[in-house]
Amino acid sequence: MDNLARWREEAGGAIGAAIDLSELLADYARTLGPDHPDSLAARRRVACFRGEAGDAAGAVAAVSELLTDYARVLGPDHLDTLNVWWSLGCWRGEAGDAVGAVAAYIEQLAGYRRVLGPDHSRTLVARHNLAYCRGRAGDVAGAIAAFTELLADRERMFGPDHPDVFFTRHNLARLRGQGGDVVGAVAAFSELLADRERVLGSNHHHTLYTRHTLTHWQKEAGAR
């Protein structure tokens, strides 16, 4: 049944996948109990398929209930529990609740810092997700500040030419433009383009995308 659900998902049938997994979930609850890790994992996937089928609000409700059960069964600082916070943030954002999404990502990040430490890769990704979500919620200044701090830490840990560093620089440059600093965005994307051409080559898809984005902000600067 689990394979059938995955195949249906890959074929674009999120609703059918959710139905298949709901049947599997009932079997897990009956044979393993509702608090078994496999039962909890199946519930998370059912919630995900609901969201992918267009029911973001239903996914939020299901994940919220699931988060309570994960915290009760595994504890609030278990990695699986913290990962559910990410799911909640994701579906809150899809449902249009950007502020609620930020709150969920804050909870996940705090947990990762407690459990994994500030320099763990998952912690850094959580910081990235939170900064990005703040930008989507309209807090451009907060997002810029968060990405600036994250950039410094990623450069310290990985060096200036790491893909994650380039990715962070891209998001920071984009937010500068969205925040009204079009000239700063053009300068930042120009520097990023030069570095990506040097490291990746002129025809790499990341380089091409950076060149395309730079052209966009150059046009914005010319129109002002």
C-alpha positions in Angstrom: 0.0 0.0 0.0 2.8 2.4 0.9 4.4 1.8 -2.6 1.1 2.3 -4.3 0.7 5.6 -2.5 4.2 6.7 -3.6 3.5 5.7 -7.2 0.3 7.6 -7.3 2.0 10.6 -5.8 4.7 10.5 -8.5 1.9 10.2 -11.1 0.4 13.4 -9.8 -2.5 11.7 -7.9 -2.2 13.3 -4.5 -5.8 12.7 -3.6 -5.5 9.0 -4.5 -2.2 8.8 -2.6 -3.9 10.3 0.5 -6.7 7.7 0.3 -4.2 4.8 0.0 -2.2 6.1 2.9 -5.4 6.7 5.0 -6.2 3.0 4.5 -2.6 2.1 5.5 -2.8 4.4 8.5 -5.9 2.5 9.7 -4.0 -0.8 9.4 -1.1 0.6 11.3 -3.3 2.0 14.1 -5.0 -1.4 14.4 -1.9 -3.6 14.4 0.8 -1.3 15.8 -1.2 1.2 17.8 -1.8 4.9 17.0 1.4 6.1 18.8 3.8 3.8 16.9 6.4 5.8 14.9 5.1 4.2 11.7 1.6 5.3 12.5 2.7 8.9 13.2 4.9 9.0 10.0 1.9 7.8 7.9 -0.3 10.5 9.4 2.3 13.1 8.4 2.3 11.8 4.9 -1.5 11.8 4.7 -1.4 15.5 5.8 1.2 16.3 3.2 -0.9 14.7 0.4 -3.9 16.7 1.6 -2.0 19.9 1.1 -0.6 18.8 -2.2 -4.2 18.0 -3.3 -5.1 21.7 -2.6 -6.4 21.4 0.9 -3.7 23.5 2.7 -6.1 24.4 5.6 -6.8 20.7 6.1 -3.1 20.0 6.1 -2.5 22.6 8.7 -5.2 21.2 11.0 -3.9 17.6 10.6 -0.2 18.6 11.2 -1.2 20.7 14.2 -2.9 17.6 15.8 0.1 15.4 14.8 2.5 17.8 16.4 0.8 17.5 19.7 1.0 13.7 19.5 4.7 13.7 18.4 5.5 15.9 21.4 3.6 13.7 23.8 5.0 10.4 22.4 8.6 11.3 21.5 9.1 14.5 23.4 9.3 18.2 22.2 13.0 18.0 21.3 13.0 14.8 19.4 14.2 15.4 15.8 11.0 14.0 14.3 8.9 16.4 16.4 11.1 19.3 15.3 10.6 18.2 11.7 6.9 18.4 12.1 7.3 22.0 13.1 8.8 22.5 9.6 5.7 20.8 8.0 3.4 23.1 10.0 5.3 26.2 8.9 5.2 25.0 5.3 1.5 24.4 5.2 0.7 27.5 7.2 2.5 29.4 4.5 0.7 27.6 1.7 -2.6 28.5 3.5 -1.7 32.2 3.5 -0.7 32.4 7.1 2.8 33.9 6.7 2.9 35.1 10.3 1.9 31.6 11.6 4.6 30.1 9.4 7.2 32.3 10.8 6.2 31.3 14.4 6.5 27.6 13.4 9.9 28.0 11.9 11.0 29.9 15.0 10.0 26.9 17.1 11.9 24.5 14.9 15.0 26.7 14.9 15.0 27.0 18.7 14.8 23.2 19.0 17.6 22.6 16.6 19.8 25.0 18.4 19.1 23.2 21.7 19.5 19.7 20.3 22.0 20.0 17.5 23.9 23.2 18.2 24.2 26.5 16.3 26.5 25.2 13.5 24.8 22.0 12.5 23.7 21.8 8.9 20.0 21.4 9.9 20.2 24.5 12.1 21.6 26.5 9.3 18.9 25.3 6.9 16.3 26.2 9.5 17.8 29.7 9.8 17.6 30.0 6.0 13.9 28.9 6.0 13.0 31.3 8.7 14.7 34.3 7.0 13.0 33.4 3.7 9.6 33.2 5.4 10.1 36.5 7.2 10.6 38.1 3.8 7.4 36.5 2.5 5.6 37.8 5.6 6.6 41.3 4.7 9.4 41.7 7.2 12.0 42.5 4.6 14.3 44.3 7.0 14.2 41.3 9.4 14.9 38.9 6.6 17.8 41.0 5.4 19.3 41.0 8.9 18.8 37.3 9.3 20.4 36.4 5.9 23.3 38.8 6.6 24.1 36.9 9.8 23.6 33.5 8.1 25.9 34.5 5.3 28.7 35.4 7.7 28.3 32.0 9.5 28.2 30.0 6.2 31.3 31.8 4.9 33.1 31.1 8.2 32.2 27.4 8.1 32.3 26.6 4.4 34.4 29.2 2.7 33.3 31.9 0.2 32.7 29.6 -2.8 30.4 27.0 -1.2 27.0 26.6 -3.0 25.1 27.4 0.2 27.0 30.7 0.4 26.1 31.6 -3.1 22.4 30.6 -2.4 22.4 32.9 0.6 23.9 35.8 -1.3 21.3 35.4 -4.0 18.5 35.6 -1.5 20.1 38.6 0.3 20.5 40.4 -3.0 16.9 39.7 -4.0 15.6 41.1 -0.7 17.7 44.2 -1.1 15.9 44.9 -4.3 12.5 44.1 -2.9 13.3 46.4 0.0 13.9 49.3 -2.3 17.7 49.2 -2.6 17.7 48.5 -6.3 21.2 49.8 -6.8 22.5 47.5 -4.0 20.7 44.6 -5.6 22.4 45.2 -8.9 25.8 45.5 -7.2 25.2 42.3 -5.2 24.0 40.3 -8.2 26.9 41.6 -10.3 29.4 40.3 -7.8 27.5 37.0 -7.4 27.5 36.5 -11.2 31.2 37.0 -11.4 31.8 34.5 -8.6 29.5 31.9 -10.1 31.1 32.2 -13.5 34.5 31.7 -11.9 33.4 28.7 -9.9 30.7 27.1 -12.0 31.3 28.3 -15.5 29.3 30.6 -17.7 26.8 28.0 -18.8 25.9 26.4 -15.5 22.1 26.8 -14.7 22.8 28.7 -11.5 25.0 31.1 -13.4 22.4 31.6 -16.1 19.7 32.2 -13.5 21.9 34.8 -11.8 22.5 36.6 -15.1 18.8 36.6 -15.8 18.1 38.0 -12.3 20.8 40.6 -12.7 19.2 41.8 -16.0 15.8 42.1 -14.2 17.3 44.4 -11.5 19.3 46.4 -14.0 16.0 47.1 -15.9 14.4 48.1 -12.5 17.3 50.5 -11.8 17.0 52.0 -15.3 13.3 52.6 -14.9 13.8 54.7 -11.8 
